[in-house]
Amino acid sequence: MKLSILMPVYNEEERIADALKQALAVEYPCDIELLVVDDGSRDGTAEVLGRVDDARLRVITHPRNAGKGAAIRTAVARAEGDYMVILDADLEYDPQDIPKLLAPVLEGRATVVYGNRTFGSHSAYSFWYVMGNKGVTTVANVLFNSYIGDLETCFKLMPVELYRSLDVRSRGFGMEAEVTGKLLRRRIRPYEVPISYRARGREEGKKITWKDGVEALWILGRERTRRRPVS
């Protein structure tokens, strides 16, 4: 099996070198490729990416910022792996957890695996951020009669072809809700494993806002009312 690690990047000059170093230093149980999509960065991100020399790394550039969902769509179209996982470049997630996500797949126990964050005082951005995440996740569970623990997690591991078949259209952070809504509508319940997490603050460049939470609720409602695809 080959794993495609997809990393959307926007104005992460200060963190991208560390993010790449950490991702490429992990001892993965399979072959990997790291696809970085520079989503129209206006700082020195492109220069930092140009200095990294690793055969497993491929960089794709958007001429202007299009959003996380659009960046992932570009990466998935170029992915050569059997499975894929998203890894943000903001250092909130630890790539050392990725083998944990792969384990249930390699053992034949799961097809889709989510990394479930446990929020604590040292790892949460704010009370309202955590409550918003829990609220969106609860709405998804009610709408689809499921019991997932973390809808907005970045760590979503699944077959590349499955993600392509979802035809995710959300260009921004709404892609997280769209992916989960479409999986649940197909009655695909993600297997969850605990992961570590350290949220950054606004002053460190955190981009998600309450508007993204409202959009996520709208997307979940839209996906719930659509007909389930015929297998």
N, C-alpha and C positions, 0 to 999 in steps of 0.2 A: 504494500500500500504506500502511496505517496500523499503527503499532506501539503496543501497550499495554505500558507499563513498570509492573510490579506490585511494590509496595514494602510488605512486611509490617513493622510497627513495634511494638516493645514496650519501653517505658521507655527511649527514646532522646532525652530532652530536650536533652542536651548536643550531640548530633550531627545531629539531624533537620534543623535549618535548613541546615547545610552540605550534607547529603546531597541535599536538595531543590534547593539552589542549583546544585550540581555537575550534577545530572541534567538540570535545565532549561536549563543553559548550553551543552550539547553541540549542535553543528551536525549534526543528523541528516539522512540522505539521504531521509527520508520524514516524513509527518505522525506525531505521537505524542500519546498521552495518558498521564498519570502517575496511576495509581490507588494511593493510599496506604490501607492498612488499619491503623488504630490498634487493635491487638489487646489491648484492655483495659489500656492503660498507666495506671499509678498516679502517675506524676510529672507534669511540666508539658508532656508531649508534645502533648496536645490543644490547649493554649493556643498553642504555637508553630505548630502546623498552622493554627490559626485566623487567624494573622496573615499567611499567605502568600496573595498575590493573583496568580493566574495562571490564565488560562482553560483551560490544558491540565491543570490539577490537579483531581482529585476525591478527596475523603476519605470513607472508610467507617469506621464505628466499631463494634467489638465491645464489648458491655457488660462482658465479662469475658475474661480471657486464654484462648485456645483452642489456641494453637500455630501454628507457621509454616505447616504444611500446611493447616490450617483457614483461615488468613488468605488464602492463595493461592487456595483453593477459592472463597472469597467474592469475591475480586477477579476471578477468571476468569469467574464468573457474570455480573459487571457489565461486563466488558471489551467495548469496541466496536471494537477493532482486528482486523486480519487475522492479525497475528502477535503474540506476547507474549514478554517476557523478564522474569525475576525480577531485582530489584536490591535487596539488603539495605540497610538504613539505617545500617549500622555503619561505613561508610567504608573497609571492607577492599577493596572492589572499586572500580575507576575507571570511571565511566560513559562516559568518553572511549573505552573499548574497545568499546562497544556497536555503533558503526558497523562495526567489524571483523567482528562476528558477522553483521551484516546483509549484508555484501558478498557472501558465497557464495550467499545467497538471491537477492539482486537480480540476480546474474549467472547464475542458473539452475543453479548447481552443487550446491545442497543444499536440504533442507527443514528439517532439524533441525541446529542448530549449538550446540556446547558451547564455553565458554571454558576453556582448559586452563592451569591455574596452574603456574608453575615456582617451586618452593620453594627459597629460599636462606636463609642465616643472617639476613639483614635482613628477610625476609618471612614466616618460619615462626613459629608460636606456640610450638611445642616439637618436640623430636625425636619424641616419642610421638604427637603429633597428626599429623605428617606420615606416620609409619609406619602409623598407624591408617587414614589416608586411602588410602595405597597398598595396604594389606592388603585393605580393602573393595573397592577397584577391581580388584585382582587376582582376588579371589573371583568378582566379576561376569564378568570376562573368561574365567575357567575354566568357569563354569557355562553361559555363553551362547556360548562359542567366539568371543569378540570381542577387540578390542584397543583399548579406550578408555584415555585417560590420566588422567582426573580425574572420577570418578563424583560426588563430593560438591560439585562446583563449583556456585555459585549461578547463574552465567550459563548458563542453558538457554533457547535461543531456538527457538521452533517455532510452527506455526499454532495459533491459539486453539482452533479446532475439534478439532485433534488432541489437545491437552491435555484438553479436555472429554471426549473419547471414552475417555481413559485411566481416567477415573473414580477419581482418586486419593483414597484414604480415610485415609491416614496424617495425623494431626492435627499432629504435631510434625516434627522434623528427618528422620524416617523417610521423608518424602515424596520426598527426593532419591533414595534407593535404589528406592522404588516407581516413580517416573517412569522411571528408567533401566531397571529390570527389565522394566517393561511395554513400553518401546520395543524393547529387545533381544529380548523374546519375540515381538514382531511382526516381527522381523528388520529393524528400522529402526536403522541404525548412525549415530550422530551424527557430523557433520563437526566437526573440532576446530580452533580457532585459538588461538594463544598470547595470554595476557592478563597484565596486571600484577596484583599482589596484595600487601597488607600486612596481616598478621594482627594483631589486638589481643589483649591478655592478659586474664586473669581480672579483674584490678583495673580494666580498662577496660570490663568488662561482657560478656566472651565467655561464651556460654551453652551451647555444645555440650559434651558429656562423653563418657566411654568407653561409657556406657550406650547412647548414640545409635549408636555403632559396632556394638555387639552387636545392637541392634534392626535395623540396616541389613543385617547378615548374615542374620538370620532372615527379613526381608522378601525378600531376593534368593532365598533357598532356596524360599520359598513361591511366588514368581512363576515360578521355573524349573520347578516341578512342575505348574503349571497348564497347561491346554491352550491352544495358540495360537489366538486368535480367528480365525474364518473371515472372509476379506475379503468 
